[in-house]
């Protein structure tokens, strides 16, 4: 069985979903910096990724460093997994 390659955007969304789900709610507000470190992305690259994910309505920026997945983002993660 082979695993499909994922982009940094997809890895970030999956990790956000897994982190939020571990806290009990897939729509939990998260700090993106710890997630970026856990997937090996630099903070400056993550700001660009987050901007594009927010424009695609996959995440919602809450504050300067906090965000949450949207229902559309959760649906995409479940499709990927």
TAJOQUI-V660676 format. One record per pair of residues at least 12 apart in sequence whose C-alpha atoms are under 7 Angstrom apart, sorted by sequence separation. I is the first residue (numbers start at 1). J is the second residue. D is the distance in whole Angstrom. If there is no record, write none. Layout:
i=I j=J d=D
i=I j=J d=D
//
This chain:
i=58 j=70 d=5
i=57 j=70 d=7
i=58 j=72 d=6
i=59 j=73 d=6
i=57 j=72 d=7
i=58 j=73 d=4
i=16 j=35 d=7
i=15 j=35 d=7
i=32 j=65 d=6
i=31 j=65 d=6
i=32 j=66 d=6
i=31 j=66 d=4
i=32 j=67 d=7
i=30 j=66 d=5
i=31 j=67 d=7
i=29 j=66 d=6
i=30 j=67 d=5
i=29 j=67 d=6
i=30 j=68 d=6
i=29 j=68 d=5
i=9 j=49 d=6
i=28 j=68 d=6
i=27 j=68 d=6
i=27 j=69 d=6
i=27 j=70 d=7
i=17 j=74 d=7
i=14 j=77 d=6
i=13 j=77 d=7
//
